[in-house]
Amino acid sequence: MVNGYDYATGTITLRSGLQLQQRMSFTAFERTWLQGGYWGMVVLPPGRIAATATEEKWLEALLGLARGGDAEATVQAYAAALQRWPDSLPAAIGLANHLHARGALGEAAGVLRTAMQKHPQSVIVLNNLAQTLSDLGRHAEALALLDRAAEAQSPFASEVRATRQLVESRMR
């Protein structure tokens, strides 16, 4: 990792493995970097997306961030993804799921409602919004959404049935 340079001496300072400060000439560094295909990485806070990032790669990286357990950073990163790619269904679902997990049910419902406007046939959005509304005590609204979800031929039909059973059990 490059962490400094000195134009006067023509050297780059690197952190390399266990060696905290390795000095290398610009020429040697350039040759070595060329061999690696000029590979580089920029580390940004979770709410900032690099200009060259693609939606697919960003969301793939978010899965690793989420597995790391930093819930706040994950929410920030999903929110940034939705700002950059406002029609992204995976970003909306990811953000809503993480908001729901931390108890921000109203915010999760808002994200899912927006996603439903953009993706009205998404069984996942309909099911997750129904679950969230039921968690908020709005069972009749949840059942109406589940009716819509059940009409679609979907590989998620068993999840929709399970959510319906949960909502109906809460209404008893």
N, CA and C atoms as an extended XYZ file, in Angstrom:
516
Properties=species:S:1:pos:R:3:atomname:S:1:resname:S:1:resid:I:1 pbc="F F F"
N         0.847       -1.158        0.000 N   MET     1
C         0.000        0.000        0.000 CA  MET     1
C         0.904        1.236        0.000 C   MET     1
N         0.648        2.125       -0.940 N   VAL     2
C         1.409        3.378       -0.991 CA  VAL     2
C         0.872        4.301        0.089 C   VAL     2
N         1.767        4.815        0.914 N   ASN     3
C         1.319        5.766        1.932 CA  ASN     3
C         2.164        7.037        1.955 C   ASN     3
N         2.976        7.222        0.921 N   GLY     4
C         3.732        8.460        0.834 CA  GLY     4
C         4.645        8.473       -0.370 C   GLY     4
N         5.152        9.661       -0.701 N   TYR     5
C         6.097        9.799       -1.805 CA  TYR     5
C         6.964       11.019       -1.545 C   TYR     5
N         8.131       11.031       -2.196 N   ASP     6
C         9.063       12.154       -2.064 CA  ASP     6
C         9.609       12.458       -3.452 C   ASP     6
N         9.091       13.513       -4.061 N   TYR     7
C         9.540       13.873       -5.399 CA  TYR     7
C        11.024       14.212       -5.428 C   TYR     7
N        11.522       14.853       -4.396 N   ALA     8
C        12.933       15.277       -4.375 CA  ALA     8
C        13.883       14.089       -4.510 C   ALA     8
N        13.557       12.971       -3.846 N   THR     9
C        14.438       11.796       -3.913 CA  THR     9
C        13.944       10.765       -4.923 C   THR     9
N        12.727       10.957       -5.462 N   GLY    10
C        12.176       10.006       -6.434 CA  GLY    10
C        11.805        8.686       -5.819 C   GLY    10
N        11.291        8.720       -4.573 N   THR    11
C        10.933        7.471       -3.897 CA  THR    11
C         9.472        7.466       -3.467 C   THR    11
N         8.957        6.266       -3.385 N   ILE    12
C         7.611        5.992       -2.887 CA  ILE    12
C         7.797        5.245       -1.574 C   ILE    12
N         6.952        5.544       -0.590 N   THR    13
C         6.963        4.808        0.676 CA  THR    13
C         5.751        3.886        0.681 C   THR    13
N         6.012        2.621        0.953 N   LEU    14
C         4.977        1.589        0.936 CA  LEU    14
C         4.873        0.910        2.286 C   LEU    14
N         3.711        0.364        2.551 N   ARG    15
C         3.567       -0.612        3.630 CA  ARG    15
C         3.432       -1.937        2.915 C   ARG    15
N         4.321       -2.838        3.188 N   SER    16
C         4.354       -4.102        2.479 CA  SER    16
C         4.413       -5.235        3.488 C   SER    16
N         3.304       -5.921        3.642 N   GLY    17
C         3.259       -7.024        4.592 CA  GLY    17
C         3.545       -6.527        5.995 C   GLY    17
N         4.547       -7.100        6.630 N   LEU    18
C         4.905       -6.708        7.992 CA  LEU    18
C         5.842       -5.509        8.025 C   LEU    18
N         6.366       -5.123        6.873 N   GLN    19
C         7.289       -3.998        6.794 CA  GLN    19
C         6.487       -2.700        6.712 C   GLN    19
N         6.576       -1.870        7.757 N   LEU    20
C         5.767       -0.651        7.836 CA  LEU    20
C         6.189        0.409        6.832 C   LEU    20
N         7.480        0.544        6.598 N   GLN    21
C         7.946        1.561        5.659 CA  GLN    21
C         8.994        0.980        4.734 C   GLN    21
N         8.562        0.666        3.546 N   GLN    22
C         9.476        0.192        2.527 CA  GLN    22
C         9.609        1.311        1.500 C   GLN    22
N        10.843        1.714        1.211 N   ARG    23
C        11.078        2.765        0.224 CA  ARG    23
C        11.489        2.122       -1.093 C   ARG    23
N        10.959        2.699       -2.180 N   MET    24
C        11.220        2.142       -3.498 CA  MET    24
C        11.287        3.311       -4.476 C   MET    24
N        12.147        3.214       -5.473 N   SER    25
C        12.231        4.279       -6.477 CA  SER    25
C        10.954        4.292       -7.311 C   SER    25
N        10.655        5.473       -7.855 N   PHE    26
C         9.482        5.585       -8.725 CA  PHE    26
C         9.562        4.566       -9.859 C   PHE    26
N        10.749        4.409      -10.442 N   THR    27
C        10.932        3.498      -11.576 CA  THR    27
C        10.658        2.053      -11.174 C   THR    27
N        11.207        1.613      -10.047 N   ALA    28
C        10.981        0.238       -9.593 CA  ALA    28
C         9.503        0.020       -9.259 C   ALA    28
N         8.905        1.015       -8.636 N   PHE    29
C         7.481        0.909       -8.303 CA  PHE    29
C         6.648        0.783       -9.573 C   PHE    29
N         6.940        1.628      -10.566 N   GLU    30
C         6.200        1.602      -11.830 CA  GLU    30
C         6.296        0.237      -12.495 C   GLU    30
N         7.487       -0.350      -12.531 N   ARG    31
C         7.662       -1.681      -13.146 CA  ARG    31
C         6.853       -2.741      -12.377 C   ARG    31
N         6.923       -2.689      -11.076 N   THR    32
C         6.192       -3.663      -10.250 CA  THR    32
C         4.685       -3.502      -10.415 C   THR    32
N         4.245       -2.266      -10.422 N   TRP    33
C         2.812       -1.989      -10.560 CA  TRP    33
C         2.314       -2.427      -11.925 C   TRP    33
N         3.132       -2.220      -12.967 N   LEU    34
C         2.796       -2.659      -14.318 CA  LEU    34
C         2.564       -4.163      -14.340 C   LEU    34
N         3.434       -4.926      -13.660 N   GLN    35
C         3.291       -6.378      -13.626 CA  GLN    35
C         1.966       -6.798      -12.981 C   GLN    35
N         1.467       -5.989      -12.075 N   GLY    36
C         0.180       -6.276      -11.432 CA  GLY    36
C        -1.002       -5.706      -12.178 C   GLY    36
N        -0.775       -5.213      -13.395 N   GLY    37
C        -1.869       -4.677      -14.189 CA  GLY    37
C        -2.368       -3.332      -13.682 C   GLY    37
N        -1.493       -2.605      -12.996 N   TYR    38
C        -1.845       -1.294      -12.410 CA  TYR    38
C        -3.067       -1.398      -11.498 C   TYR    38
N        -3.160       -2.511      -10.809 N   TRP    39
C        -4.266       -2.740       -9.889 CA  TRP    39
C        -4.172       -1.752       -8.733 C   TRP    39
N        -5.315       -1.241       -8.310 N   GLY    40
C        -5.350       -0.334       -7.178 CA  GLY    40
C        -6.702       -0.390       -6.496 C   GLY    40
N        -6.762        0.152       -5.310 N   MET    41
C        -8.005        0.147       -4.558 CA  MET    41
C        -8.087        1.442       -3.756 C   MET    41
N        -9.277        2.005       -3.734 N   VAL    42
C        -9.537        3.193       -2.927 CA  VAL    42
C       -10.545        2.794       -1.858 C   VAL    42
N       -10.258        3.085       -0.625 N   VAL    43
C       -11.170        2.757        0.470 CA  VAL    43
C       -11.922        4.034        0.850 C   VAL    43
N       -13.247        3.949        0.791 N   LEU    44
C       -14.099        5.082        1.102 CA  LEU    44
C       -15.032        4.716        2.247 C   LEU    44
N       -15.581        5.711        2.925 N   PRO    45
C       -16.598        5.407        3.944 CA  PRO    45
C       -17.817        4.753        3.284 C   PRO    45
N       -18.611        4.005        4.035 N   PRO    46
C       -19.703        3.229        3.433 CA  PRO    46
C       -20.766        4.072        2.729 C   PRO    46
N       -20.888        5.331        3.067 N   GLY    47
C       -21.897        6.176        2.432 CA  GLY    47
C       -21.437        6.841        1.154 C   GLY    47
N       -20.184        6.611        0.752 N   ARG    48
C       -19.644        7.211       -0.482 CA  ARG    48
C       -19.305        6.109       -1.468 C   ARG    48
N       -19.737        6.286       -2.686 N   ILE    49
C       -19.497        5.296       -3.728 CA  ILE    49
C       -18.504        5.883       -4.726 C   ILE    49
N       -17.493        5.118       -5.061 N   ALA    50
C       -16.502        5.558       -6.044 CA  ALA    50
C       -17.176        5.806       -7.396 C   ALA    50
N       -16.672        6.767       -8.121 N   ALA    51
C       -17.251        7.133       -9.419 CA  ALA    51
C       -17.254        5.960      -10.392 C   ALA    51
N       -16.287        5.070      -10.273 N   THR    52
C       -16.177        3.951      -11.210 CA  THR    52
C       -16.955        2.712      -10.762 C   THR    52
N       -17.590        2.766       -9.615 N   ALA    53
C       -18.314        1.595       -9.104 CA  ALA    53
C       -19.515        1.281       -9.986 C   ALA    53
N       -19.796       -0.006      -10.111 N   THR    54
C       -21.011       -0.437      -10.795 CA  THR    54
C       -21.988       -0.945       -9.742 C   THR    54
N       -23.253       -0.936      -10.079 N   GLU    55
C       -24.275       -1.400       -9.140 CA  GLU    55
C       -24.008       -2.846       -8.717 C   GLU    55
N       -23.726       -3.689       -9.685 N   GLU    56
C       -23.510       -5.110       -9.378 CA  GLU    56
C       -22.337       -5.313       -8.418 C   GLU    56
N       -21.221       -4.678       -8.697 N   LYS    57
C       -20.036       -4.839       -7.848 CA  LYS    57
C       -20.259       -4.221       -6.467 C   LYS    57
N       -20.935       -3.075       -6.408 N   TRP    58
C       -21.195       -2.426       -5.127 CA  TRP    58
C       -22.059       -3.327       -4.244 C   TRP    58
N       -23.128       -3.874       -4.829 N   LEU    59
C       -24.022       -4.735       -4.057 CA  LEU    59
C       -23.324       -6.027       -3.640 C   LEU    59
N       -22.457       -6.524       -4.490 N   GLU    60
C       -21.676       -7.712       -4.133 CA  GLU    60
C       -20.775       -7.414       -2.932 C   GLU    60
N       -20.142       -6.251       -2.941 N   ALA    61
C       -19.282       -5.854       -1.815 CA  ALA    61
C       -20.108       -5.653       -0.550 C   ALA    61
N       -21.336       -5.183       -0.704 N   LEU    62
C       -22.200       -4.968        0.458 CA  LEU    62
C       -22.533       -6.262        1.183 C   LEU    62
N       -22.611       -7.338        0.446 N   LEU    63
C       -22.871       -8.632        1.094 CA  LEU    63
C       -21.759       -8.956        2.083 C   LEU    63
N       -20.527       -8.695        1.697 N   GLY    64
C       -19.402       -8.906        2.608 CA  GLY    64
C       -19.449       -7.973        3.795 C   GLY    64
N       -19.809       -6.715        3.559 N   LEU    65
C       -19.927       -5.746        4.651 CA  LEU    65
C       -21.007       -6.195        5.639 C   LEU    65
N       -22.126       -6.646        5.107 N   ALA    66
C       -23.223       -7.095        5.969 CA  ALA    66
C       -22.801       -8.303        6.804 C   ALA    66
N       -22.064       -9.234        6.201 N   ARG    67
C       -21.584      -10.405        6.944 CA  ARG    67
C       -20.625      -10.006        8.052 C   ARG    67
N       -19.943       -8.884        7.867 N   GLY    68
C       -19.007       -8.394        8.880 CA  GLY    68
C       -19.701       -7.889       10.130 C   GLY    68
N       -20.998       -7.622       10.049 N   GLY    69
C       -21.775       -7.291       11.232 CA  GLY    69
C       -21.872       -5.825       11.592 C   GLY    69
N       -21.366       -4.916       10.767 N   ASP    70
C       -21.490       -3.491       11.072 CA  ASP    70
C       -22.811       -2.999       10.479 C   ASP    70
N       -23.873       -3.067       11.280 N   ALA    71
C       -25.218       -2.754       10.798 CA  ALA    71
C       -25.340       -1.312       10.317 C   ALA    71
N       -24.758       -0.369       11.040 N   GLU    72
C       -24.864        1.042       10.660 CA  GLU    72
C       -24.176        1.298        9.325 C   GLU    72
N       -22.987        0.760        9.139 N   ALA    73
C       -22.266        0.927        7.881 CA  ALA    73
C       -23.032        0.284        6.728 C   ALA    73
N       -23.644       -0.858        6.988 N   THR    74
C       -24.409       -1.540        5.950 CA  THR    74
C       -25.606       -0.714        5.532 C   THR    74
N       -26.323       -0.149        6.480 N   VAL    75
C       -27.471        0.707        6.161 CA  VAL    75
C       -27.006        1.922        5.354 C   VAL    75
N       -25.913        2.547        5.773 N   GLN    76
C       -25.388        3.702        5.035 CA  GLN    76
C       -25.027        3.323        3.599 C   GLN    76
N       -24.415        2.170        3.433 N   ALA    77
C       -23.986        1.743        2.101 CA  ALA    77
C       -25.178        1.417        1.203 C   ALA    77
N       -26.206        0.771        1.757 N   TYR    78
C       -27.405        0.500        0.955 CA  TYR    78
C       -28.128        1.797        0.615 C   TYR    78
N       -28.187        2.735        1.546 N   ALA    79
C       -28.829        4.028        1.274 CA  ALA    79
C       -28.070        4.768        0.168 C   ALA    79
N       -26.738        4.712        0.205 N   ALA    80
C       -25.939        5.343       -0.845 CA  ALA    80
C       -26.199        4.675       -2.193 C   ALA    80
N       -26.348        3.357       -2.181 N   ALA    81
C       -26.648        2.644       -3.425 CA  ALA    81
C       -27.972        3.099       -4.005 C   ALA    81
N       -28.976        3.283       -3.159 N   LEU    82
C       -30.283        3.734       -3.660 CA  LEU    82
C       -30.234        5.172       -4.167 C   LEU    82
N       -29.384        5.987       -3.579 N   GLN    83
C       -29.224        7.344       -4.108 CA  GLN    83
C       -28.580        7.300       -5.484 C   GLN    83
N       -27.584        6.453       -5.651 N   ARG    84
C       -26.865        6.363       -6.926 CA  ARG    84
C       -27.684        5.648       -7.989 C   ARG    84
N       -28.352        4.550       -7.579 N   TRP    85
C       -29.151        3.744       -8.509 CA  TRP    85
C       -30.577        3.637       -7.945 C   TRP    85
N       -31.385        4.678       -8.102 N   PRO    86
C       -32.699        4.729       -7.438 CA  PRO    86
C       -33.682        3.636       -7.844 C   PRO    86
N       -33.468        2.990       -8.976 N   ASP    87
C       -34.356        1.915       -9.408 CA  ASP    87
C       -33.854        0.533       -9.019 C   ASP    87
N       -32.812        0.468       -8.216 N   SER    88
C       -32.207       -0.813       -7.862 CA  SER    88
C       -33.087       -1.584       -6.875 C   SER    88
N       -33.665       -2.652       -7.361 N   LEU    89
C       -34.484       -3.509       -6.506 CA  LEU    89
C       -33.652       -4.188       -5.415 C   LEU    89
N       -32.486       -4.762       -5.736 N   PRO    90
C       -31.684       -5.386       -4.663 CA  PRO    90
C       -31.252       -4.386       -3.586 C   PRO    90
N       -30.938       -3.159       -3.982 N   ALA    91
C       -30.536       -2.157       -2.988 CA  ALA    91
C       -31.712       -1.804       -2.084 C   ALA    91
N       -32.895       -1.671       -2.659 N   ALA    92
C       -34.078       -1.345       -1.865 CA  ALA    92
C       -34.399       -2.468       -0.882 C   ALA    92
N       -34.355       -3.688       -1.361 N   ILE    93
C       -34.658       -4.822       -0.479 CA  ILE    93
C       -33.594       -4.945        0.608 C   ILE    93
N       -32.345       -4.800        0.231 N   GLY    94
C       -31.266       -4.869        1.225 CA  GLY    94
C       -31.401       -3.794        2.287 C   GLY    94
N       -31.671       -2.558        1.865 N   LEU    95
C       -31.831       -1.473        2.828 CA  LEU    95
C       -33.023       -1.739        3.737 C   LEU    95
N       -34.143       -2.104        3.156 N   ALA    96
C       -35.343       -2.362        3.961 CA  ALA    96
C       -35.113       -3.501        4.946 C   ALA    96
N       -34.451       -4.568        4.506 N   ASN    97
C       -34.190       -5.698        5.404 CA  ASN    97
C       -33.317       -5.282        6.585 C   ASN    97
N       -32.308       -4.463        6.325 N   HIS    98
C       -31.424       -4.040        7.410 CA  HIS    98
C       -32.099       -3.024        8.328 C   HIS    98
N       -32.938       -2.173        7.776 N   LEU    99
C       -33.709       -1.251        8.624 CA  LEU    99
C       -34.662       -2.045        9.507 C   LEU    99
N       -35.320       -3.026        8.915 N   HIS   100
C       -36.254       -3.872        9.665 CA  HIS   100
C       -35.527       -4.584       10.799 C   HIS   100
N       -34.358       -5.137       10.491 N   ALA   101
C       -33.599       -5.893       11.492 CA  ALA   101
C       -33.212       -5.028       12.682 C   ALA   101
N       -33.001       -3.751       12.470 N   ARG   102
C       -32.643       -2.891       13.601 CA  ARG   102
C       -33.847       -2.186       14.208 C   ARG   102
N       -35.052       -2.598       13.783 N   GLY   103
C       -36.266       -2.104       14.415 CA  GLY   103
C       -36.831       -0.828       13.833 C   GLY   103
N       -36.282       -0.351       12.738 N   ALA   104
C       -36.779        0.871       12.088 CA  ALA   104
C       -37.867        0.476       11.089 C   ALA   104
N       -38.995       -0.014       11.628 N   LEU   105
C       -40.041       -0.583       10.780 CA  LEU   105
C       -40.696        0.457        9.873 C   LEU   105
N       -40.930        1.649       10.373 N   GLY   106
C       -41.535        2.698        9.553 CA  GLY   106
C       -40.643        3.067        8.373 C   GLY   106
N       -39.346        3.180        8.633 N   GLU   107
C       -38.408        3.494        7.558 CA  GLU   107
C       -38.354        2.343        6.544 C   GLU   107
N       -38.345        1.123        7.051 N   ALA   108
C       -38.312       -0.041        6.154 CA  ALA   108
C       -39.555       -0.053        5.270 C   ALA   108
N       -40.705        0.217        5.864 N   ALA   109
C       -41.952        0.253        5.084 CA  ALA   109
C       -41.884        1.342        4.020 C   ALA   109
N       -41.327        2.489        4.349 N   GLY   110
C       -41.202        3.570        3.368 CA  GLY   110
C       -40.336        3.170        2.183 C   GLY   110
N       -39.213        2.524        2.461 N   VAL   111
C       -38.320        2.066        1.386 CA  VAL   111
C       -39.047        1.046        0.515 C   VAL   111
N       -39.773        0.132        1.154 N   LEU   112
C       -40.485       -0.903        0.400 CA  LEU   112
C       -41.650       -0.318       -0.403 C   LEU   112
N       -42.321        0.684        0.116 N   ARG   113
C       -43.402        1.329       -0.653 CA  ARG   113
C       -42.844        1.995       -1.912 C   ARG   113
N       -41.713        2.659       -1.765 N   THR   114
C       -41.078        3.272       -2.934 CA  THR   114
C       -40.670        2.198       -3.936 C   THR   114
N       -40.102        1.111       -3.446 N   ALA   115
C       -39.711        0.007       -4.325 CA  ALA   115
C       -40.933       -0.591       -5.020 C   ALA   115
N       -42.049       -0.681       -4.314 N   MET   116
C       -43.269       -1.245       -4.895 CA  MET   116
C       -43.782       -0.358       -6.036 C   MET   116
N       -43.633        0.957       -5.909 N   GLN   117
C       -44.039        1.860       -6.992 CA  GLN   117
C       -43.195        1.617       -8.241 C   GLN   117
N       -41.927        1.319       -8.038 N   LYS   118
C       -41.020        1.114       -9.170 CA  LYS   118
C       -41.044       -0.318       -9.693 C   LYS   118
N       -41.389       -1.258       -8.820 N   HIS   119
C       -41.391       -2.689       -9.172 CA  HIS   119
C       -42.694       -3.319       -8.656 C   HIS   119
N       -43.830       -2.932       -9.232 N   PRO   120
C       -45.117       -3.367       -8.671 CA  PRO   120
C       -45.371       -4.872       -8.732 C   PRO   120
N       -44.642       -5.593       -9.560 N   GLN   121
C       -44.836       -7.039       -9.677 CA  GLN   121
C       -43.858       -7.850       -8.833 C   GLN   121
N       -43.000       -7.187       -8.074 N   SER   122
C       -42.007       -7.915       -7.286 CA  SER   122
C       -42.662       -8.600       -6.091 C   SER   122
N       -42.673       -9.904       -6.138 N   VAL   123
C       -43.258      -10.697       -5.052 CA  VAL   123
C       -42.455      -10.486       -3.767 C   VAL   123
N       -41.152      -10.342       -3.881 N   ILE   124
C       -40.315      -10.126       -2.693 CA  ILE   124
C       -40.698       -8.812       -2.016 C   ILE   124
N       -40.863       -7.761       -2.793 N   VAL   125
C       -41.249       -6.466       -2.218 CA  VAL   125
C       -42.621       -6.561       -1.572 C   VAL   125
N       -43.578       -7.156       -2.267 N   LEU   126
C       -44.934       -7.284       -1.717 CA  LEU   126
C       -44.914       -8.085       -0.413 C   LEU   126
N       -44.207       -9.198       -0.409 N   ASN   127
C       -44.127      -10.045        0.787 CA  ASN   127
C       -43.448       -9.318        1.948 C   ASN   127
N       -42.305       -8.673        1.657 N   ASN   128
C       -41.570       -7.999        2.729 CA  ASN   128
C       -42.334       -6.801        3.273 C   ASN   128
N       -43.020       -6.080        2.390 N   LEU   129
C       -43.841       -4.961        2.860 CA  LEU   129
C       -45.004       -5.479        3.701 C   LEU   129
N       -45.605       -6.581        3.284 N   ALA   130
C       -46.696       -7.176        4.068 CA  ALA   130
C       -46.194       -7.571        5.455 C   ALA   130
N       -45.044       -8.212        5.509 N   GLN   131
C       -44.458       -8.602        6.791 CA  GLN   131
C       -44.241       -7.374        7.675 C   GLN   131
N       -43.670       -6.332        7.094 N   THR   132
C       -43.359       -5.124        7.854 CA  THR   132
C       -44.632       -4.441        8.339 C   THR   132
N       -45.640       -4.356        7.477 N   LEU   133
C       -46.908       -3.740        7.890 CA  LEU   133
C       -47.568       -4.551        9.000 C   LEU   133
N       -47.499       -5.863        8.900 N   SER   134
C       -48.042       -6.698        9.968 CA  SER   134
C       -47.284       -6.471       11.271 C   SER   134
N       -45.967       -6.329       11.171 N   ASP   135
C       -45.166       -6.040       12.369 CA  ASP   135
C       -45.579       -4.710       13.000 C   ASP   135
N       -46.101       -3.810       12.174 N   LEU   136
C       -46.591       -2.512       12.663 CA  LEU   136
C       -48.053       -2.577       13.114 C   LEU   136
N       -48.655       -3.780       13.025 N   GLY   137
C       -50.039       -3.962       13.454 CA  GLY   137
C       -51.055       -3.651       12.371 C   GLY   137
N       -50.623       -3.500       11.140 N   ARG   138
C       -51.519       -3.153       10.029 CA  ARG   138
C       -51.790       -4.405        9.193 C   ARG   138
N       -52.496       -5.327        9.822 N   HIS   139
C       -52.687       -6.663        9.257 CA  HIS   139
C       -53.556       -6.675        8.005 C   HIS   139
N       -54.611       -5.862        7.952 N   ALA   140
C       -55.493       -5.845        6.777 CA  ALA   140
C       -54.715       -5.399        5.539 C   ALA   140
N       -53.892       -4.375        5.681 N   GLU   141
C       -53.052       -3.924        4.556 CA  GLU   141
C       -52.094       -5.032        4.137 C   GLU   141
N       -51.551       -5.723        5.123 N   ALA   142
C       -50.612       -6.805        4.840 CA  ALA   142
C       -51.297       -7.909        4.035 C   ALA   142
N       -52.512       -8.289        4.428 N   LEU   143
C       -53.223       -9.358        3.708 CA  LEU   143
C       -53.531       -8.949        2.273 C   LEU   143
N       -53.877       -7.690        2.050 N   ALA   144
C       -54.143       -7.224        0.684 CA  ALA   144
C       -52.887       -7.352       -0.194 C   ALA   144
N       -51.753       -7.018        0.365 N   LEU   145
C       -50.499       -7.164       -0.392 CA  LEU   145
C       -50.187       -8.632       -0.653 C   LEU   145
N       -50.453       -9.470        0.328 N   LEU   146
C       -50.197      -10.899        0.156 CA  LEU   146
C       -51.117      -11.508       -0.891 C   LEU   146
N       -52.339      -10.992       -1.004 N   ASP   147
C       -53.242      -11.440       -2.073 CA  ASP   147
C       -52.627      -11.135       -3.437 C   ASP   147
N       -52.092       -9.925       -3.591 N   ARG   148
C       -51.430       -9.551       -4.849 CA  ARG   148
C       -50.237      -10.461       -5.119 C   ARG   148
N       -49.454      -10.712       -4.078 N   ALA   149
C       -48.257      -11.546       -4.242 CA  ALA   149
C       -48.633      -12.977       -4.613 C   ALA   149
N       -49.715      -13.480       -4.043 N   ALA   150
C       -50.136      -14.864       -4.298 CA  ALA   150
C       -50.633      -15.050       -5.731 C   ALA   150
N       -51.125      -13.976       -6.342 N   GLU   151
C       -51.612      -14.058       -7.725 CA  GLU   151
C       -50.484      -14.327       -8.715 C   GLU   151
N       -49.294      -13.887       -8.394 N   ALA   152
C       -48.152      -14.055       -9.298 CA  ALA   152
C       -47.600      -15.471       -9.182 C   ALA   152
N       -47.226      -16.018      -10.297 N   GLN   153
C       -46.542      -17.314      -10.281 CA  GLN   153
C       -45.092      -17.013       -9.920 C   GLN   153
N       -44.686      -17.437       -8.748 N   SER   154
C       -43.374      -17.040       -8.265 CA  SER   154
C       -42.687      -18.185       -7.534 C   SER   154
N       -41.353      -18.225       -7.613 N   PRO   155
C       -40.614      -19.217       -6.823 CA  PRO   155
C       -40.651      -18.899       -5.327 C   PRO   155
N       -41.222      -17.737       -4.972 N   PHE   156
C       -41.300      -17.339       -3.566 CA  PHE   156
C       -42.694      -17.594       -2.975 C   PHE   156
N       -43.479      -18.429       -3.635 N   ALA   157
C       -44.847      -18.696       -3.185 CA  ALA   157
C       -44.880      -19.259       -1.763 C   ALA   157
N       -43.934      -20.098       -1.399 N   SER   158
C       -43.940      -20.679       -0.057 CA  SER   158
C       -43.677      -19.605        1.004 C   SER   158
N       -42.825      -18.624        0.688 N   GLU   159
C       -42.583      -17.519        1.625 CA  GLU   159
C       -43.839      -16.669        1.794 C   GLU   159
N       -44.555      -16.459        0.699 N   VAL   160
C       -45.805      -15.681        0.766 CA  VAL   160
C       -46.817      -16.415        1.638 C   VAL   160
N       -46.932      -17.733        1.463 N   ARG   161
C       -47.862      -18.511        2.296 CA  ARG   161
C       -47.462      -18.437        3.767 C   ARG   161
N       -46.174      -18.520        4.042 N   ALA   162
C       -45.698      -18.462        5.428 CA  ALA   162
C       -46.000      -17.087        6.044 C   ALA   162
N       -45.821      -16.035        5.279 N   THR   163
C       -46.126      -14.694        5.789 CA  THR   163
C       -47.620      -14.567        6.044 C   THR   163
N       -48.433      -15.104        5.141 N   ARG   164
C       -49.892      -15.066        5.331 CA  ARG   164
C       -50.276      -15.795        6.623 C   ARG   164
N       -49.698      -16.953        6.856 N   GLN   165
C       -50.001      -17.697        8.077 CA  GLN   165
C       -49.631      -16.880        9.314 C   GLN   165
N       -48.492      -16.208        9.265 N   LEU   166
C       -48.068      -15.373       10.386 CA  LEU   166
C       -49.049      -14.237       10.632 C   LEU   166
N       -49.447      -13.562        9.566 N   VAL   167
C       -50.373      -12.432        9.697 CA  VAL   167
C       -51.712      -12.913       10.241 C   VAL   167
N       -52.210      -14.010        9.682 N   GLU   168
C       -53.504      -14.542       10.144 CA  GLU   168
C       -53.426      -14.964       11.610 C   GLU   168
N       -52.311      -15.544       12.025 N   SER   169
C       -52.177      -15.956       13.431 CA  SER   169
C       -52.145      -14.721       14.349 C   SER   169
N       -51.587      -13.643       13.891 N   ARG   170
C       -51.560      -12.408       14.681 CA  ARG   170
C       -52.947      -11.787       14.797 C   ARG   170
N       -53.783      -12.032       13.811 N   MET   171
C       -55.122      -11.436       13.824 CA  MET   171
C       -56.068      -12.191       14.752 C   MET   171
N       -55.712      -13.428       15.090 N   ARG   172
C       -56.589      -14.214       15.982 CA  ARG   172
C       -56.484      -13.749       17.404 C   ARG   172
